[in-house]
Amino acid sequence: MPADITTLPALARQIHLLRRARGWSQPELAAKVDISSAMIGRYERGEMMPPADAMAKLAKAFDVTMDHLYHDTGTPHAQHDKATLDRWAMLNHLSAPERERILSVMDALMRDAKTRENYGNGGQGTAT
């Protein structure tokens, strides 16, 4: 068994890291994907490669592409931050003019943050 997570194959590491990022135990993940928790443990330790149907279930449970799961590349299907997702859902229920107003403010804030980051200010105000 590998000594630490950094020595595991990419797939085993991804399964482990994605599960931990969501705060799920191995039995919780196993229940979500209808696979035994012992098998989840084997996948995470790199002892076994999940078959295609198990990979599809894991990708769906984590809400990522199979490419992201296999190679830690590609783009996950969705943000994993529930608070952000909830805000986007609320935004979608607003009228078009209200949505545009909010997005315009967000764009301005993001532009300001990027400018501060580029000038090494790190979000701190400047002394005058």
C-alpha positions, 0 to 999 in steps of 0.5 A: 500500500502506498505510504501517502496520497502523492504516490498514488496513481492519478485516478486513485488520488482523484477519487480520494481527494474528491471524496474528502473535498465533499466531506464524504466517508467511504461508506457514504460514497459507496452508498451514492454509487451503489458500490461496496465501501471495500471497493471504494477503499481499493480504488482509493489505494490504487489496488484496483481499477474501477470498471467503466460502469463504476467510473461513470457512477463515480463521475456522476456522484462527484459531478465531474467529467470522466476525463477529470476523474481519470487524469485530473484534467478537463473541467468539472461539470459544475462548481463544487461550492454549494453557496456559489451554486445557490447564488447562481440559481437565485440569479437565474430566477431574477428578471433579465434586467436585474440579472444584467445589473448584478453581473455588471457589478460582479464584472467590475468587482472582479476587474478590480480584484484582478488589478489589485492582484496584478499590482501585488496589492493582494486586496489591501488598500494603499496608503495615501 
